[in-house]
Amino acid sequence: MIDLTLVGIGTGNPQHLTLEAIEALNTLDLILIPNKGAGKDDLAGLRREICNRVLRGEGPQIVEFQLPKRDAGNPSYRQGVDDWHDAIAEVWERNINDLVPAGGKVGFLVWGDPSLYDSTMRIADRLKARTNVRLRVIPGITSIQALTAAHAIPLNEIGAPVTITTGRQLREVGWPDSADTLVIMLDGECSFQSIDPQGVQIWWSAYAGMENEISIAGELGAVMPHILETRARARADHGWLMDIYILRRTHTQ
């Protein structure tokens, strides 16, 4: 039996861990840390730093593994993601069988919260279909919470809805009818460029909640060039970038 624990670790700041998350990490036999390759090894390093800060005594064994890459050339985005998740589940299974062949407590440190635009639970479901796994999930601080804290703003207007969506959806579908406030995640294309900026406010943060947090806010048309320039410079400086933003219509379009 594998007791698999997915621990939400917030947005990379070790102080984001809850007491529940710290206790869960200290019960594990093995922590698996994905390495996305050159230029993104800071992400594995941050996970190791978190472990170094919170693990007591000898602690669990910590092992990095190479994360398979998604085939971006697949004409079907959904099929490409499904194939990618299958490949990751196979790597998980192989590492777990090699490192804890008799079973044990295995954990992953999941950026933000495992429930919000993260596929770790879907991959865990694939693993459960292949072997005997009992799953536990520890929630974490989300990038949305870190974003609103960085700008000291409420997420919603009084009594009003909020839509959480992706950059791809904003580019391909446009502004949804469901809300005047959007949270845009997983946007590597700066998709706010695809909408009419008139009457739209933006609150943007990169590395939200971390020591190197960068935040810009204002009328979309006025601050867009500054965001684009700042974003490009931050990616060049760090080799990777995680950003998130809120768009809000200030009047009916």
C-alpha positions as CSV (number, residue, x, y, z in Angstrom):
1,M,0.0,0.0,0.0
2,I,1.2,3.5,-0.9
3,D,-0.1,6.3,1.3
4,L,0.2,9.2,-1.1
5,T,0.0,12.8,0.3
6,L,-0.2,15.9,-1.9
7,V,0.8,18.9,0.2
8,G,-0.1,22.4,-0.9
9,I,2.9,24.6,-0.3
10,G,1.6,28.0,-1.3
11,T,3.4,30.1,-3.9
12,G,7.0,29.3,-2.9
13,N,7.3,31.2,0.4
14,P,8.2,28.7,3.1
15,Q,6.0,30.7,5.5
16,H,3.0,29.8,3.5
17,L,3.0,26.3,4.8
18,T,0.2,25.5,7.3
19,L,0.9,23.6,10.5
20,E,-1.1,20.7,9.0
21,A,1.3,20.7,6.0
22,I,4.4,20.7,8.1
23,E,3.1,17.8,10.2
24,A,2.2,15.9,7.1
25,L,5.6,16.3,5.5
26,N,7.3,15.0,8.7
27,T,5.3,11.8,8.6
28,L,6.6,10.8,5.1
29,D,9.1,8.1,4.1
30,L,9.8,9.6,0.7
31,I,9.3,13.0,-1.0
32,L,9.5,13.2,-4.7
33,I,10.5,16.5,-6.3
34,P,10.0,17.1,-10.0
35,N,12.8,18.7,-12.0
36,K,11.6,20.5,-15.1
37,G,15.2,20.8,-16.5
38,A,17.6,23.6,-17.2
39,G,16.3,27.1,-16.5
40,K,13.6,25.8,-14.2
41,D,15.7,24.1,-11.5
42,D,14.9,27.0,-9.1
43,L,11.5,25.4,-8.7
44,A,13.1,22.2,-7.4
45,G,15.5,24.2,-5.3
46,L,12.6,26.1,-3.6
47,R,10.9,22.8,-2.8
48,R,14.2,21.5,-1.2
49,E,14.5,24.8,0.7
50,I,11.1,24.3,2.1
51,C,12.0,20.8,3.2
52,N,15.2,21.9,4.8
53,R,13.3,24.5,6.9
54,V,10.4,22.3,8.1
55,L,11.6,18.7,8.3
56,R,12.7,17.5,11.7
57,G,15.4,14.9,12.5
58,E,16.6,12.7,9.7
59,G,13.3,13.3,7.9
60,P,12.1,11.4,4.8
61,Q,14.2,10.5,1.8
62,I,14.1,13.3,-0.8
63,V,14.6,12.4,-4.5
64,E,14.3,14.5,-7.6
65,F,13.1,13.1,-10.9
66,Q,12.9,14.4,-14.4
67,L,9.5,15.5,-15.4
68,P,8.4,14.4,-18.9
69,K,7.7,17.2,-21.3
70,R,4.3,17.8,-22.9
71,D,4.2,17.5,-26.6
72,A,3.3,21.1,-27.6
73,G,3.0,20.0,-31.2
74,N,0.0,17.8,-30.7
75,P,-2.9,19.4,-32.6
76,S,-5.3,18.4,-29.8
77,Y,-4.4,20.3,-26.6
78,R,-6.6,18.0,-24.5
79,Q,-5.1,14.8,-25.9
80,G,-1.6,16.2,-25.5
81,V,-2.3,16.9,-21.8
82,D,-3.8,13.5,-21.3
83,D,-0.8,11.8,-22.9
84,W,1.5,13.9,-20.7
85,H,-0.3,13.0,-17.5
86,D,-0.1,9.3,-18.4
87,A,3.7,9.7,-18.9
88,I,4.0,11.4,-15.6
89,A,2.0,8.7,-13.8
90,E,4.4,6.1,-15.2
91,V,7.4,8.0,-13.9
92,W,5.8,8.3,-10.5
93,E,5.0,4.6,-10.4
94,R,8.6,3.7,-11.5
95,N,10.2,5.9,-8.8
96,I,7.9,4.7,-6.1
97,N,8.4,1.0,-6.9
98,D,12.2,1.5,-7.0
99,L,12.5,3.6,-3.8
100,V,9.8,2.1,-1.5
101,P,9.2,-1.4,-3.0
102,A,7.5,-2.6,0.2
103,G,5.1,0.4,0.3
104,G,5.1,3.4,2.5
105,K,4.3,7.1,2.8
106,V,5.1,9.1,-0.2
107,G,4.5,12.8,-0.8
108,F,4.6,15.6,-3.3
109,L,4.9,19.3,-2.6
110,V,2.3,21.0,-4.8
111,W,2.6,24.6,-5.8
112,G,-0.3,26.7,-4.4
113,D,-3.3,24.4,-3.7
114,P,-3.7,21.0,-5.4
115,S,-7.3,21.8,-6.4
116,L,-6.7,25.0,-8.4
117,Y,-5.4,24.7,-12.0
118,D,-3.0,21.9,-11.0
119,S,-3.1,18.4,-12.4
120,T,-1.4,16.5,-9.5
121,M,-4.6,15.0,-8.3
122,R,-5.5,13.9,-11.8
123,I,-2.1,12.2,-12.1
124,A,-2.7,10.6,-8.7
125,D,-6.0,9.2,-10.0
126,R,-4.0,7.6,-12.8
127,L,-1.6,6.1,-10.3
128,K,-4.5,4.8,-8.2
129,A,-5.7,2.9,-11.3
130,R,-2.3,1.2,-11.7
131,T,-1.4,0.3,-8.1
132,N,-2.7,0.3,-4.5
133,V,-2.8,3.9,-3.4
134,R,-4.6,5.7,-0.6
135,L,-4.7,9.5,-1.3
136,R,-4.6,12.4,1.1
137,V,-4.6,16.1,0.2
138,I,-3.4,19.0,2.3
139,P,-4.7,22.4,1.1
140,G,-2.4,25.3,0.6
141,I,-2.5,29.1,0.0
142,T,-3.4,29.8,-3.6
143,S,-1.8,32.2,-6.0
144,I,-5.1,34.1,-6.0
145,Q,-4.9,34.7,-2.3
146,A,-1.2,35.8,-2.7
147,L,-2.2,38.1,-5.6
148,T,-5.1,39.9,-3.7
149,A,-2.8,40.2,-0.6
150,A,0.0,41.7,-2.7
151,H,-2.4,44.4,-4.0
152,A,-4.5,44.7,-0.7
153,I,-7.8,44.3,-2.6
154,P,-10.8,42.1,-2.2
155,L,-11.3,39.5,-4.9
156,N,-14.9,40.4,-5.6
157,E,-17.1,43.5,-5.7
158,I,-20.0,43.6,-3.3
159,G,-22.4,40.7,-4.1
160,A,-20.8,40.2,-7.5
161,P,-19.5,37.0,-9.1
162,V,-15.9,36.2,-10.1
163,T,-14.7,34.0,-13.0
164,I,-11.4,32.1,-12.8
165,T,-10.1,31.2,-16.2
166,T,-7.0,30.8,-18.3
167,G,-5.1,32.9,-20.7
168,R,-5.9,30.5,-23.5
169,Q,-9.6,30.9,-22.9
170,L,-9.3,34.7,-22.8
171,R,-7.5,34.7,-26.1
172,E,-9.7,32.2,-27.9
173,V,-13.1,32.9,-26.4
174,G,-12.9,36.4,-25.1
175,W,-14.3,38.0,-22.0
176,P,-16.9,35.6,-20.6
177,D,-20.4,36.8,-19.9
178,S,-20.3,35.3,-16.4
179,A,-18.6,38.2,-14.5
180,D,-17.0,41.6,-14.7
181,T,-14.1,40.4,-12.6
182,L,-11.8,37.8,-14.1
183,V,-8.8,35.9,-12.5
184,I,-6.5,34.9,-15.3
185,M,-4.1,31.9,-14.6
186,L,-1.7,29.9,-16.7
187,D,-1.1,32.7,-19.1
188,G,2.3,32.6,-20.8
189,E,1.1,34.8,-23.7
190,C,0.1,38.0,-21.9
191,S,-3.4,37.4,-23.2
192,F,-4.7,40.7,-21.7
193,Q,-3.3,42.1,-25.0
194,S,-6.2,40.4,-26.9
195,I,-9.0,42.4,-25.3
196,D,-10.2,46.0,-25.6
197,P,-8.4,47.8,-22.7
198,Q,-11.0,50.6,-22.5
199,G,-12.6,50.7,-19.0
200,V,-10.6,47.7,-17.7
201,Q,-8.4,47.7,-14.6
202,I,-5.6,45.1,-14.1
203,W,-3.9,43.9,-10.9
204,W,-0.8,41.8,-12.0
205,S,1.8,40.0,-9.9
206,A,4.7,37.8,-10.7
207,Y,6.2,35.5,-8.0
208,A,3.2,36.4,-5.8
209,G,3.9,35.9,-2.1
210,M,7.6,35.4,-2.6
211,E,10.6,37.6,-1.7
212,N,11.0,38.7,-5.3
213,E,7.3,39.5,-5.8
214,I,6.6,42.1,-8.5
215,S,3.2,43.9,-8.6
216,I,1.8,46.4,-11.0
217,A,-1.8,47.8,-11.1
218,G,-3.7,50.4,-13.0
219,E,-5.8,51.1,-16.1
220,L,-4.9,48.2,-18.5
221,G,-4.1,50.5,-21.5
222,A,-1.8,52.6,-19.4
223,V,0.2,49.9,-17.6
224,M,0.3,47.2,-20.3
225,P,3.7,48.2,-21.7
226,H,5.2,48.4,-18.2
227,I,3.9,44.9,-17.4
228,L,5.2,43.4,-20.7
229,E,8.6,45.0,-20.1
230,T,8.8,44.0,-16.5
231,R,7.6,40.4,-17.2
232,A,10.3,39.9,-19.9
233,R,13.0,41.2,-17.7
234,A,12.0,39.0,-14.8
235,R,11.9,35.9,-16.9
236,A,15.4,36.7,-18.3
237,D,16.7,37.3,-14.8
238,H,15.3,34.2,-13.1
239,G,14.9,31.7,-16.0
240,W,11.3,31.1,-15.2
241,L,8.2,33.1,-14.3
242,M,4.9,32.5,-12.6
243,D,2.4,35.3,-12.8
244,I,-1.3,35.9,-12.3
245,Y,-3.7,38.8,-12.7
246,I,-7.1,40.1,-12.1
247,L,-9.1,42.0,-14.8
248,R,-12.1,44.1,-13.8
249,R,-14.5,46.1,-16.0
250,T,-15.0,49.5,-14.4
251,H,-18.2,50.0,-16.3
252,T,-20.5,48.0,-18.6
253,Q,-18.8,47.5,-22.0
